[in-house]
Every structure is written in structure tokens, then in C-alpha cells.
Amino acid sequence: MAQWGAILLAFVGFLGLGLFANHKAGQPWDDPRPRFVSWKFVMILAAFGAFITVVFALNQAGIETGQGRGRW
């Protein structure tokens, strides 16, 4: 049961990071200096992490998602 809690915590963490990066990327930037963090790239990494977490959760639930295991 603790493993499902860790999976849920990772998914919520990636989701929160993505929402925070979306907020930061949408703010205007009037400073002539470049940004230290590319928030759009962080948003893409967070979406990828959330996707991998969902795939891992499906594998733990017994649904095989590997190569050659798909429906089509």
C-alpha cells in the first residue's frame, strides 16, 4: 500500500510542478537579462514525469504496457 502512496505523491508532485511552471512561464518578463530557468522546458519535463508515473501505476496494477503487449 505504501508503494501506491509513493506513486500518487510522485504524480501530484509532477502535476504541481507543471502548474507552477505554467504560472511562471505565463508571466511577462520585462528584464533585459535572460531567464535563469526555462519554465516551458520544466513544464514539458513535468508532463513527461507525470506520464511515466501513470505508465508505472498501470504496470503495478497488472496492465502490461511494454512493447508487443498493446491491443493494436
N, CA, C and O atoms as a Tripos MOL2 file, in Angstrom:
@<TRIPOS>MOLECULE
protein
  288   287    72     0     0
PROTEIN
NO_CHARGES

@<TRIPOS>ATOM
      1 N           0.8130   -1.1940    0.0000 N.3       1 MET1
      2 CA          0.0000    0.0000    0.0000 C.3       1 MET1
      3 C           0.8570    1.2580    0.0000 C.2       1 MET1
      4 O           0.4560    2.2870   -0.5450 O.2       1 MET1
      5 N           2.0370    1.1770    0.6110 N.am      2 ALA2
      6 CA          2.9130    2.3470    0.6470 C.3       2 ALA2
      7 C           3.4170    2.6960   -0.7480 C.2       2 ALA2
      8 O           3.6990    3.8590   -1.0370 O.2       2 ALA2
      9 N           3.5320    1.6850   -1.6150 N.am      3 GLN3
     10 CA          4.0020    1.9540   -2.9630 C.3       3 GLN3
     11 C           2.9830    2.7930   -3.7300 C.2       3 GLN3
     12 O           3.3640    3.6730   -4.5020 O.2       3 GLN3
     13 N           1.6910    2.5300   -3.5270 N.am      4 TRP4
     14 CA          0.6650    3.3310   -4.1990 C.3       4 TRP4
     15 C           0.6770    4.7620   -3.6930 C.2       4 TRP4
     16 O           0.4100    5.6980   -4.4470 O.2       4 TRP4
     17 N           0.9860    4.9280   -2.4190 N.am      5 GLY5
     18 CA          1.1030    6.2790   -1.8740 C.3       5 GLY5
     19 C           2.2680    7.0360   -2.4890 C.2       5 GLY5
     20 O           2.1660    8.2330   -2.7560 O.2       5 GLY5
     21 N           3.3730    6.3380   -2.7130 N.am      6 ALA6
     22 CA          4.5360    6.9670   -3.3440 C.3       6 ALA6
     23 C           4.2350    7.3270   -4.8030 C.2       6 ALA6
     24 O           4.6590    8.3750   -5.2910 O.2       6 ALA6
     25 N           3.5050    6.4530   -5.4880 N.am      7 ILE7
     26 CA          3.1430    6.7350   -6.8790 C.3       7 ILE7
     27 C           2.2290    7.9490   -6.9380 C.2       7 ILE7
     28 O           2.4100    8.8280   -7.7800 O.2       7 ILE7
     29 N           1.2440    7.9990   -6.0430 N.am      8 LEU8
     30 CA          0.3270    9.1300   -6.0160 C.3       8 LEU8
     31 C           1.0570   10.4180   -5.6550 C.2       8 LEU8
     32 O           0.7900   11.4720   -6.2320 O.2       8 LEU8
     33 N           1.9740   10.3300   -4.7030 N.am      9 LEU9
     34 CA          2.7470   11.5020   -4.3090 C.3       9 LEU9
     35 C           3.6120   12.0100   -5.4710 C.2       9 LEU9
     36 O           3.7240   13.2180   -5.6800 O.2       9 LEU9
     37 N           4.2180   11.0930   -6.2200 N.am     10 ALA10
     38 CA          5.0240   11.4970   -7.3780 C.3      10 ALA10
     39 C           4.1540   12.1560   -8.4450 C.2      10 ALA10
     40 O           4.5430   13.1650   -9.0330 O.2      10 ALA10
     41 N           2.9730   11.5830   -8.6920 N.am     11 PHE11
     42 CA          2.0890   12.1570   -9.7060 C.3      11 PHE11
     43 C           1.6230   13.5540   -9.2980 C.2      11 PHE11
     44 O           1.6330   14.4760  -10.1130 O.2      11 PHE11
     45 N           1.2210   13.7080   -8.0520 N.am     12 VAL12
     46 CA          0.7740   15.0210   -7.5740 C.3      12 VAL12
     47 C           1.9360   16.0150   -7.5910 C.2      12 VAL12
     48 O           1.7380   17.1920   -7.8910 O.2      12 VAL12
     49 N           3.1390   15.5540   -7.2740 N.am     13 GLY13
     50 CA          4.3070   16.4330   -7.3240 C.3      13 GLY13
     51 C           4.6110   16.9120   -8.7340 C.2      13 GLY13
     52 O           4.8730   18.0950   -8.9500 O.2      13 GLY13
     53 N           4.5770   15.9880   -9.7010 N.am     14 PHE14
     54 CA          4.7970   16.3990  -11.0910 C.3      14 PHE14
     55 C           3.7010   17.3340  -11.5750 C.2      14 PHE14
     56 O           3.9660   18.2890  -12.3050 O.2      14 PHE14
     57 N           2.4660   17.0550  -11.1640 N.am     15 LEU15
     58 CA          1.3560   17.9160  -11.5530 C.3      15 LEU15
     59 C           1.5250   19.3210  -10.9720 C.2      15 LEU15
     60 O           1.3210   20.3180  -11.6660 O.2      15 LEU15
     61 N           1.8970   19.3880   -9.6980 N.am     16 GLY16
     62 CA          2.1210   20.6870   -9.0650 C.3      16 GLY16
     63 C           3.2800   21.4430   -9.6890 C.2      16 GLY16
     64 O           3.2020   22.6560   -9.8860 O.2      16 GLY16
     65 N           4.3570   20.7280  -10.0000 N.am     17 LEU17
     66 CA          5.4930   21.3700  -10.6610 C.3      17 LEU17
     67 C           5.0960   21.9110  -12.0330 C.2      17 LEU17
     68 O           5.5080   23.0050  -12.4180 O.2      17 LEU17
     69 N           4.2970   21.1430  -12.7650 N.am     18 GLY18
     70 CA          3.8430   21.6060  -14.0710 C.3      18 GLY18
     71 C           2.9580   22.8360  -13.9740 C.2      18 GLY18
     72 O           3.0800   23.7570  -14.7810 O.2      18 GLY18
     73 N           2.0630   22.8570  -12.9870 N.am     19 LEU19
     74 CA          1.1970   24.0310  -12.8140 C.3      19 LEU19
     75 C           2.0000   25.2590  -12.3890 C.2      19 LEU19
     76 O           1.7350   26.3700  -12.8490 O.2      19 LEU19
     77 N           2.9800   25.0560  -11.5100 N.am     20 PHE20
     78 CA          3.8270   26.1780  -11.1020 C.3      20 PHE20
     79 C           4.6480   26.7050  -12.2740 C.2      20 PHE20
     80 O           4.7850   27.9160  -12.4470 O.2      20 PHE20
     81 N           5.1950   25.7910  -13.0820 N.am     21 ALA21
     82 CA          5.9810   26.2180  -14.2460 C.3      21 ALA21
     83 C           5.1020   26.9240  -15.2600 C.2      21 ALA21
     84 O           5.5440   27.8700  -15.9120 O.2      21 ALA21
     85 N           3.8520   26.4720  -15.4020 N.am     22 ASN22
     86 CA          2.9230   27.1430  -16.3050 C.3      22 ASN22
     87 C           2.6500   28.5670  -15.8250 C.2      22 ASN22
     88 O           2.5880   29.4980  -16.6280 O.2      22 ASN22
     89 N           2.4900   28.7300  -14.5240 N.am     23 HIS23
     90 CA          2.2650   30.0610  -13.9610 C.3      23 HIS23
     91 C           3.4790   30.9740  -14.1980 C.2      23 HIS23
     92 O           3.3380   32.1300  -14.5980 O.2      23 HIS23
     93 N           4.6680   30.4240  -13.9400 N.am     24 LYS24
     94 CA          5.8750   31.2340  -14.1130 C.3      24 LYS24
     95 C           6.1550   31.5640  -15.5780 C.2      24 LYS24
     96 O           6.6470   32.6480  -15.8910 O.2      24 LYS24
     97 N           5.8400   30.6220  -16.4800 N.am     25 ALA25
     98 CA          6.0910   30.8610  -17.9090 C.3      25 ALA25
     99 C           5.1260   31.8820  -18.4850 C.2      25 ALA25
    100 O           5.4420   32.5460  -19.4720 O.2      25 ALA25
    101 N           3.9500   32.0150  -17.8790 N.am     26 GLY26
    102 CA          2.9460   32.9390  -18.4040 C.3      26 GLY26
    103 C           3.1080   34.3700  -17.9420 C.2      26 GLY26
    104 O           2.4080   35.2540  -18.4370 O.2      26 GLY26
    105 N           4.0070   34.6260  -17.0110 N.am     27 GLN27
    106 CA          4.2000   35.9800  -16.5250 C.3      27 GLN27
    107 C           5.0570   36.7810  -17.4970 C.2      27 GLN27
    108 O           5.9730   36.2390  -18.1160 O.2      27 GLN27
    109 N           4.7590   38.0780  -17.6330 N.am     28 PRO28
    110 CA          5.5960   38.9000  -18.5360 C.3      28 PRO28
    111 C           7.0060   39.0580  -17.9760 C.2      28 PRO28
    112 O           7.2110   39.0760  -16.7620 O.2      28 PRO28
    113 N           7.9620   39.1720  -18.8750 N.am     29 TRP29
    114 CA          9.3660   39.2970  -18.4950 C.3      29 TRP29
    115 C           9.9030   40.5770  -19.1170 C.2      29 TRP29
    116 O          10.1960   40.6200  -20.3120 O.2      29 TRP29
    117 N          10.0300   41.6210  -18.2990 N.am     30 ASP30
    118 CA         10.4800   42.9240  -18.7830 C.3      30 ASP30
    119 C          11.9740   43.1490  -18.5600 C.2      30 ASP30
    120 O          12.5290   44.1370  -19.0400 O.2      30 ASP30
    121 N          12.6120   42.2640  -17.8550 N.am     31 ASP31
    122 CA         14.0290   42.3960  -17.5690 C.3      31 ASP31
    123 C          14.8320   42.0500  -18.8270 C.2      31 ASP31
    124 O          14.5480   41.0340  -19.4610 O.2      31 ASP31
    125 N          15.8190   42.8580  -19.2050 N.am     32 PRO32
    126 CA         16.5950   42.5380  -20.4090 C.3      32 PRO32
    127 C          17.4990   41.3120  -20.2490 C.2      32 PRO32
    128 O          17.9640   40.7510  -21.2420 O.2      32 PRO32
    129 N          17.7470   40.8980  -19.0150 N.am     33 ARG33
    130 CA         18.5750   39.7150  -18.7950 C.3      33 ARG33
    131 C          17.7790   38.4570  -19.1410 C.2      33 ARG33
    132 O          16.5570   38.4390  -19.0010 O.2      33 ARG33
    133 N          18.4560   37.4240  -19.5840 N.am     34 PRO34
    134 CA         17.7240   36.1690  -19.8680 C.3      34 PRO34
    135 C          17.2690   35.5030  -18.5710 C.2      34 PRO34
    136 O          17.8370   35.7300  -17.5030 O.2      34 PRO34
    137 N          16.2430   34.6860  -18.6920 N.am     35 ARG35
    138 CA         15.7550   33.9430  -17.5270 C.3      35 ARG35
    139 C          16.7570   32.8630  -17.1420 C.2      35 ARG35
    140 O          17.4160   32.2660  -17.9930 O.2      35 ARG35
    141 N          16.8530   32.6290  -15.8460 N.am     36 PHE36
    142 CA         17.7690   31.6010  -15.3540 C.3      36 PHE36
    143 C          17.1990   30.2070  -15.5910 C.2      36 PHE36
    144 O          17.9440   29.2600  -15.8410 O.2      36 PHE36
    145 N          15.8740   30.0870  -15.5100 N.am     37 VAL37
    146 CA         15.2000   28.7970  -15.6800 C.3      37 VAL37
    147 C          14.2440   28.9010  -16.8570 C.2      37 VAL37
    148 O          13.4450   29.8350  -16.9270 O.2      37 VAL37
    149 N          14.3180   27.9610  -17.7730 N.am     38 SER38
    150 CA         13.3690   27.8990  -18.8780 C.3      38 SER38
    151 C          12.1200   27.1680  -18.3710 C.2      38 SER38
    152 O          12.0870   25.9380  -18.3290 O.2      38 SER38
    153 N          11.0990   27.9340  -17.9890 N.am     39 TRP39
    154 CA          9.9250   27.3450  -17.3590 C.3      39 TRP39
    155 C           9.1200   26.4940  -18.3240 C.2      39 TRP39
    156 O           8.4410   25.5590  -17.9000 O.2      39 TRP39
    157 N           9.1810   26.7960  -19.6080 N.am     40 LYS40
    158 CA          8.4790   25.9580  -20.5750 C.3      40 LYS40
    159 C           9.1150   24.5680  -20.6540 C.2      40 LYS40
    160 O           8.4090   23.5700  -20.7920 O.2      40 LYS40
    161 N          10.4290   24.5040  -20.5700 N.am     41 PHE41
    162 CA         11.1170   23.2220  -20.5660 C.3      41 PHE41
    163 C          10.8090   22.4500  -19.2870 C.2      41 PHE41
    164 O          10.6350   21.2320  -19.3260 O.2      41 PHE41
    165 N          10.7400   23.1420  -18.1620 N.am     42 VAL42
    166 CA         10.3740   22.4990  -16.8970 C.3      42 VAL42
    167 C           8.9540   21.9480  -16.9910 C.2      42 VAL42
    168 O           8.6680   20.8700  -16.4690 O.2      42 VAL42
    169 N           8.0660   22.6850  -17.6540 N.am     43 MET43
    170 CA          6.6870   22.2280  -17.8250 C.3      43 MET43
    171 C           6.6380   20.9510  -18.6650 C.2      43 MET43
    172 O           5.8670   20.0410  -18.3590 O.2      43 MET43
    173 N           7.4410   20.8760  -19.7050 N.am     44 ILE44
    174 CA          7.4940   19.6780  -20.5490 C.3      44 ILE44
    175 C           8.0550   18.5010  -19.7630 C.2      44 ILE44
    176 O           7.5420   17.3870  -19.8690 O.2      44 ILE44
    177 N           9.1020   18.7330  -18.9760 N.am     45 LEU45
    178 CA          9.6680   17.6560  -18.1520 C.3      45 LEU45
    179 C           8.6740   17.1630  -17.1110 C.2      45 LEU45
    180 O           8.6100   15.9660  -16.8340 O.2      45 LEU45
    181 N           7.9010   18.0730  -16.5350 N.am     46 ALA46
    182 CA          6.9020   17.6740  -15.5420 C.3      46 ALA46
    183 C           5.7970   16.8450  -16.1940 C.2      46 ALA46
    184 O           5.3310   15.8720  -15.6020 O.2      46 ALA46
    185 N           5.3740   17.2120  -17.3970 N.am     47 ALA47
    186 CA          4.3580   16.4250  -18.1020 C.3      47 ALA47
    187 C           4.8950   15.0310  -18.4320 C.2      47 ALA47
    188 O           4.1720   14.0410  -18.3150 O.2      47 ALA47
    189 N           6.1530   14.9560  -18.8410 N.am     48 PHE48
    190 CA          6.7630   13.6680  -19.1260 C.3      48 PHE48
    191 C           6.8480   12.8140  -17.8630 C.2      48 PHE48
    192 O           6.5710   11.6150  -17.9010 O.2      48 PHE48
    193 N           7.2280   13.4250  -16.7560 N.am     49 GLY49
    194 CA          7.3000   12.6990  -15.4960 C.3      49 GLY49
    195 C           5.9360   12.1870  -15.0520 C.2      49 GLY49
    196 O           5.8270   11.0710  -14.5450 O.2      49 GLY49
    197 N           4.8960   12.9970  -15.2390 N.am     50 ALA50
    198 CA          3.5450   12.5600  -14.8910 C.3      50 ALA50
    199 C           3.1060   11.4030  -15.7830 C.2      50 ALA50
    200 O           2.4580   10.4680  -15.3130 O.2      50 ALA50
    201 N           3.4520   11.4610  -17.0560 N.am     51 PHE51
    202 CA          3.1070   10.3760  -17.9730 C.3      51 PHE51
    203 C           3.8060    9.0830  -17.5750 C.2      51 PHE51
    204 O           3.1780    8.0240  -17.5550 O.2      51 PHE51
    205 N           5.0880    9.1530  -17.2590 N.am     52 ILE52
    206 CA          5.8340    7.9730  -16.8440 C.3      52 ILE52
    207 C           5.2620    7.4200  -15.5410 C.2      52 ILE52
    208 O           5.2160    6.2050  -15.3520 O.2      52 ILE52
    209 N           4.8270    8.2990  -14.6440 N.am     53 THR53
    210 CA          4.2260    7.8550  -13.3940 C.3      53 THR53
    211 C           2.9220    7.1010  -13.6450 C.2      53 THR53
    212 O           2.6520    6.0930  -12.9920 O.2      53 THR53
    213 N           2.1110    7.5880  -14.5900 N.am     54 VAL54
    214 CA          0.8600    6.9000  -14.9240 C.3      54 VAL54
    215 C           1.1570    5.5350  -15.5360 C.2      54 VAL54
    216 O           0.4910    4.5550  -15.2020 O.2      54 VAL54
    217 N           2.1350    5.4570  -16.4150 N.am     55 VAL55
    218 CA          2.5050    4.1710  -17.0170 C.3      55 VAL55
    219 C           3.0020    3.2140  -15.9440 C.2      55 VAL55
    220 O           2.6680    2.0300  -15.9740 O.2      55 VAL55
    221 N           3.7890    3.7040  -15.0050 N.am     56 PHE56
    222 CA          4.2780    2.8650  -13.9150 C.3      56 PHE56
    223 C           3.1210    2.3670  -13.0460 C.2      56 PHE56
    224 O           3.1090    1.2110  -12.6240 O.2      56 PHE56
    225 N           2.1500    3.2440  -12.7820 N.am     57 ALA57
    226 CA          0.9950    2.8450  -11.9800 C.3      57 ALA57
    227 C           0.1760    1.7780  -12.7060 C.2      57 ALA57
    228 O          -0.3160    0.8430  -12.0740 O.2      57 ALA57
    229 N           0.0250    1.9080  -14.0170 N.am     58 LEU58
    230 CA         -0.6980    0.8920  -14.7800 C.3      58 LEU58
    231 C           0.0350   -0.4420  -14.7360 C.2      58 LEU58
    232 O          -0.5980   -1.4920  -14.6200 O.2      58 LEU58
    233 N           1.3520   -0.4130  -14.8260 N.am     59 ASN59
    234 CA          2.1370   -1.6430  -14.7240 C.3      59 ASN59
    235 C           1.9950   -2.2800  -13.3400 C.2      59 ASN59
    236 O           1.9200   -3.5040  -13.2270 O.2      59 ASN59
    237 N           1.9600   -1.4750  -12.3110 N.am     60 GLN60
    238 CA          1.8010   -2.0120  -10.9620 C.3      60 GLN60
    239 C           0.4050   -2.5860  -10.7500 C.2      60 GLN60
    240 O           0.2140   -3.4760   -9.9210 O.2      60 GLN60
    241 N          -0.5700   -2.0760  -11.4990 N.am     61 ALA61
    242 CA         -1.9430   -2.5780  -11.3840 C.3      61 ALA61
    243 C          -2.1420   -3.8590  -12.1820 C.2      61 ALA61
    244 O          -3.2050   -4.4750  -12.1020 O.2      61 ALA61
    245 N          -1.1370   -4.2680  -12.9480 N.am     62 GLY62
    246 CA         -1.2210   -5.5160  -13.6870 C.3      62 GLY62
    247 C          -1.5160   -5.3530  -15.1610 C.2      62 GLY62
    248 O          -1.6600   -6.3480  -15.8720 O.2      62 GLY62
    249 N          -1.6090   -4.1380  -15.6320 N.am     63 ILE63
    250 CA         -1.8300   -3.8750  -17.0560 C.3      63 ILE63
    251 C          -0.4710   -3.7230  -17.7190 C.2      63 ILE63
    252 O           0.2800   -2.8040  -17.3930 O.2      63 ILE63
    253 N          -0.1520   -4.6150  -18.6440 N.am     64 GLU64
    254 CA          1.1640   -4.5780  -19.2830 C.3      64 GLU64
    255 C           1.1670   -3.5370  -20.3910 C.2      64 GLU64
    256 O           0.2680   -3.5090  -21.2310 O.2      64 GLU64
    257 N           2.1800   -2.6860  -20.3870 N.am     65 THR65
    258 CA          2.2780   -1.6080  -21.3680 C.3      65 THR65
    259 C           3.5450   -1.7100  -22.2070 C.2      65 THR65
    260 O           3.8810   -0.7670  -22.9240 O.2      65 THR65
    261 N           4.2500   -2.8220  -22.1360 N.am     66 GLY66
    262 CA          5.5160   -2.9680  -22.8490 C.3      66 GLY66
    263 C           5.3380   -3.1830  -24.3410 C.2      66 GLY66
    264 O           4.2200   -3.2540  -24.8500 O.2      66 GLY66
    265 N           6.4540   -3.2850  -25.0200 N.am     67 GLN67
    266 CA          6.4560   -3.4750  -26.4610 C.3      67 GLN67
    267 C           5.8260   -4.8270  -26.8130 C.2      67 GLN67
    268 O           6.1580   -5.8510  -26.2160 O.2      67 GLN67
    269 N           4.9220   -4.8170  -27.7820 N.am     68 GLY68
    270 CA          4.2540   -6.0320  -28.2020 C.3      68 GLY68
    271 C           3.1180   -6.4570  -27.2860 C.2      68 GLY68
    272 O           2.5090   -7.5060  -27.4980 O.2      68 GLY68
    273 N           2.8340   -5.6710  -26.2920 N.am     69 ARG69
    274 CA          1.7750   -6.0220  -25.3330 C.3      69 ARG69
    275 C           0.5200   -5.1920  -25.5730 C.2      69 ARG69
    276 O          -0.4770   -5.3720  -24.8740 O.2      69 ARG69
    277 N           0.5490   -4.3070  -26.5260 N.am     70 GLY70
    278 CA         -0.5870   -3.4370  -26.7630 C.3      70 GLY70
    279 C          -1.7490   -4.1450  -27.4090 C.2      70 GLY70
    280 O          -1.6390   -5.2950  -27.8330 O.2      70 GLY70
    281 N          -2.8200   -3.4740  -27.4760 N.am     71 ARG71
    282 CA         -4.0400   -4.0180  -28.0330 C.3      71 ARG71
    283 C          -3.9990   -4.0550  -29.5530 C.2      71 ARG71
    284 O          -4.5570   -4.9580  -30.1770 O.2      71 ARG71
    285 N          -3.3310   -3.0640  -30.1460 N.am     72 TRP72
    286 CA         -3.3160   -2.9890  -31.6060 C.3      72 TRP72
    287 C          -1.9550   -3.4070  -32.0940 C.2      72 TRP72
    288 O          -1.7100   -3.4210  -33.3000 O.2      72 TRP72
@<TRIPOS>BOND
     1     1     2 1
     2     2     3 1
     3     3     4 2
     4     3     5 am
     5     5     6 1
     6     6     7 1
     7     7     8 2
     8     7     9 am
     9     9    10 1
    10    10    11 1
    11    11    12 2
    12    11    13 am
    13    13    14 1
    14    14    15 1
    15    15    16 2
    16    15    17 am
    17    17    18 1
    18    18    19 1
    19    19    20 2
    20    19    21 am
    21    21    22 1
    22    22    23 1
    23    23    24 2
    24    23    25 am
    25    25    26 1
    26    26    27 1
    27    27    28 2
    28    27    29 am
    29    29    30 1
    30    30    31 1
    31    31    32 2
    32    31    33 am
    33    33    34 1
    34    34    35 1
    35    35    36 2
    36    35    37 am
    37    37    38 1
    38    38    39 1
    39    39    40 2
    40    39    41 am
    41    41    42 1
    42    42    43 1
    43    43    44 2
    44    43    45 am
    45    45    46 1
    46    46    47 1
    47    47    48 2
    48    47    49 am
    49    49    50 1
    50    50    51 1
    51    51    52 2
    52    51    53 am
    53    53    54 1
    54    54    55 1
    55    55    56 2
    56    55    57 am
    57    57    58 1
    58    58    59 1
    59    59    60 2
    60    59    61 am
    61    61    62 1
    62    62    63 1
    63    63    64 2
    64    63    65 am
    65    65    66 1
    66    66    67 1
    67    67    68 2
    68    67    69 am
    69    69    70 1
    70    70    71 1
    71    71    72 2
    72    71    73 am
    73    73    74 1
    74    74    75 1
    75    75    76 2
    76    75    77 am
    77    77    78 1
    78    78    79 1
    79    79    80 2
    80    79    81 am
    81    81    82 1
    82    82    83 1
    83    83    84 2
    84    83    85 am
    85    85    86 1
    86    86    87 1
    87    87    88 2
    88    87    89 am
    89    89    90 1
    90    90    91 1
    91    91    92 2
    92    91    93 am
    93    93    94 1
    94    94    95 1
    95    95    96 2
    96    95    97 am
    97    97    98 1
    98    98    99 1
    99    99   100 2
   100    99   101 am
   101   101   102 1
   102   102   103 1
   103   103   104 2
   104   103   105 am
   105   105   106 1
   106   106   107 1
   107   107   108 2
   108   107   109 am
   109   109   110 1
   110   110   111 1
   111   111   112 2
   112   111   113 am
   113   113   114 1
   114   114   115 1
   115   115   116 2
   116   115   117 am
   117   117   118 1
   118   118   119 1
   119   119   120 2
   120   119   121 am
   121   121   122 1
   122   122   123 1
   123   123   124 2
   124   123   125 am
   125   125   126 1
   126   126   127 1
   127   127   128 2
   128   127   129 am
   129   129   130 1
   130   130   131 1
   131   131   132 2
   132   131   133 am
   133   133   134 1
   134   134   135 1
   135   135   136 2
   136   135   137 am
   137   137   138 1
   138   138   139 1
   139   139   140 2
   140   139   141 am
   141   141   142 1
   142   142   143 1
   143   143   144 2
   144   143   145 am
   145   145   146 1
   146   146   147 1
   147   147   148 2
   148   147   149 am
   149   149   150 1
   150   150   151 1
   151   151   152 2
   152   151   153 am
   153   153   154 1
   154   154   155 1
   155   155   156 2
   156   155   157 am
   157   157   158 1
   158   158   159 1
   159   159   160 2
   160   159   161 am
   161   161   162 1
   162   162   163 1
   163   163   164 2
   164   163   165 am
   165   165   166 1
   166   166   167 1
   167   167   168 2
   168   167   169 am
   169   169   170 1
   170   170   171 1
   171   171   172 2
   172   171   173 am
   173   173   174 1
   174   174   175 1
   175   175   176 2
   176   175   177 am
   177   177   178 1
   178   178   179 1
   179   179   180 2
   180   179   181 am
   181   181   182 1
   182   182   183 1
   183   183   184 2
   184   183   185 am
   185   185   186 1
   186   186   187 1
   187   187   188 2
   188   187   189 am
   189   189   190 1
   190   190   191 1
   191   191   192 2
   192   191   193 am
   193   193   194 1
   194   194   195 1
   195   195   196 2
   196   195   197 am
   197   197   198 1
   198   198   199 1
   199   199   200 2
   200   199   201 am
   201   201   202 1
   202   202   203 1
   203   203   204 2
   204   203   205 am
   205   205   206 1
   206   206   207 1
   207   207   208 2
   208   207   209 am
   209   209   210 1
   210   210   211 1
   211   211   212 2
   212   211   213 am
   213   213   214 1
   214   214   215 1
   215   215   216 2
   216   215   217 am
   217   217   218 1
   218   218   219 1
   219   219   220 2
   220   219   221 am
   221   221   222 1
   222   222   223 1
   223   223   224 2
   224   223   225 am
   225   225   226 1
   226   226   227 1
   227   227   228 2
   228   227   229 am
   229   229   230 1
   230   230   231 1
   231   231   232 2
   232   231   233 am
   233   233   234 1
   234   234   235 1
   235   235   236 2
   236   235   237 am
   237   237   238 1
   238   238   239 1
   239   239   240 2
   240   239   241 am
   241   241   242 1
   242   242   243 1
   243   243   244 2
   244   243   245 am
   245   245   246 1
   246   246   247 1
   247   247   248 2
   248   247   249 am
   249   249   250 1
   250   250   251 1
   251   251   252 2
   252   251   253 am
   253   253   254 1
   254   254   255 1
   255   255   256 2
   256   255   257 am
   257   257   258 1
   258   258   259 1
   259   259   260 2
   260   259   261 am
   261   261   262 1
   262   262   263 1
   263   263   264 2
   264   263   265 am
   265   265   266 1
   266   266   267 1
   267   267   268 2
   268   267   269 am
   269   269   270 1
   270   270   271 1
   271   271   272 2
   272   271   273 am
   273   273   274 1
   274   274   275 1
   275   275   276 2
   276   275   277 am
   277   277   278 1
   278   278   279 1
   279   279   280 2
   280   279   281 am
   281   281   282 1
   282   282   283 1
   283   283   284 2
   284   283   285 am
   285   285   286 1
   286   286   287 1
   287   287   288 2
@<TRIPOS>SUBSTRUCTURE
     1 MET1         2 RESIDUE 1 A MET
     2 ALA2         6 RESIDUE 1 A ALA
     3 GLN3        10 RESIDUE 1 A GLN
     4 TRP4        14 RESIDUE 1 A TRP
     5 GLY5        18 RESIDUE 1 A GLY
     6 ALA6        22 RESIDUE 1 A ALA
     7 ILE7        26 RESIDUE 1 A ILE
     8 LEU8        30 RESIDUE 1 A LEU
     9 LEU9        34 RESIDUE 1 A LEU
    10 ALA10       38 RESIDUE 1 A ALA
    11 PHE11       42 RESIDUE 1 A PHE
    12 VAL12       46 RESIDUE 1 A VAL
    13 GLY13       50 RESIDUE 1 A GLY
    14 PHE14       54 RESIDUE 1 A PHE
    15 LEU15       58 RESIDUE 1 A LEU
    16 GLY16       62 RESIDUE 1 A GLY
    17 LEU17       66 RESIDUE 1 A LEU
    18 GLY18       70 RESIDUE 1 A GLY
    19 LEU19       74 RESIDUE 1 A LEU
    20 PHE20       78 RESIDUE 1 A PHE
    21 ALA21       82 RESIDUE 1 A ALA
    22 ASN22       86 RESIDUE 1 A ASN
    23 HIS23       90 RESIDUE 1 A HIS
    24 LYS24       94 RESIDUE 1 A LYS
    25 ALA25       98 RESIDUE 1 A ALA
    26 GLY26      102 RESIDUE 1 A GLY
    27 GLN27      106 RESIDUE 1 A GLN
    28 PRO28      110 RESIDUE 1 A PRO
    29 TRP29      114 RESIDUE 1 A TRP
    30 ASP30      118 RESIDUE 1 A ASP
    31 ASP31      122 RESIDUE 1 A ASP
    32 PRO32      126 RESIDUE 1 A PRO
    33 ARG33      130 RESIDUE 1 A ARG
    34 PRO34      134 RESIDUE 1 A PRO
    35 ARG35      138 RESIDUE 1 A ARG
    36 PHE36      142 RESIDUE 1 A PHE
    37 VAL37      146 RESIDUE 1 A VAL
    38 SER38      150 RESIDUE 1 A SER
    39 TRP39      154 RESIDUE 1 A TRP
    40 LYS40      158 RESIDUE 1 A LYS
    41 PHE41      162 RESIDUE 1 A PHE
    42 VAL42      166 RESIDUE 1 A VAL
    43 MET43      170 RESIDUE 1 A MET
    44 ILE44      174 RESIDUE 1 A ILE
    45 LEU45      178 RESIDUE 1 A LEU
    46 ALA46      182 RESIDUE 1 A ALA
    47 ALA47      186 RESIDUE 1 A ALA
    48 PHE48      190 RESIDUE 1 A PHE
    49 GLY49      194 RESIDUE 1 A GLY
    50 ALA50      198 RESIDUE 1 A ALA
    51 PHE51      202 RESIDUE 1 A PHE
    52 ILE52      206 RESIDUE 1 A ILE
    53 THR53      210 RESIDUE 1 A THR
    54 VAL54      214 RESIDUE 1 A VAL
    55 VAL55      218 RESIDUE 1 A VAL
    56 PHE56      222 RESIDUE 1 A PHE
    57 ALA57      226 RESIDUE 1 A ALA
    58 LEU58      230 RESIDUE 1 A LEU
    59 ASN59      234 RESIDUE 1 A ASN
    60 GLN60      238 RESIDUE 1 A GLN
    61 ALA61      242 RESIDUE 1 A ALA
    62 GLY62      246 RESIDUE 1 A GLY
    63 ILE63      250 RESIDUE 1 A ILE
    64 GLU64      254 RESIDUE 1 A GLU
    65 THR65      258 RESIDUE 1 A THR
    66 GLY66      262 RESIDUE 1 A GLY
    67 GLN67      266 RESIDUE 1 A GLN
    68 GLY68      270 RESIDUE 1 A GLY
    69 ARG69      274 RESIDUE 1 A ARG
    70 GLY70      278 RESIDUE 1 A GLY
    71 ARG71      282 RESIDUE 1 A ARG
    72 TRP72      286 RESIDUE 1 A TRP
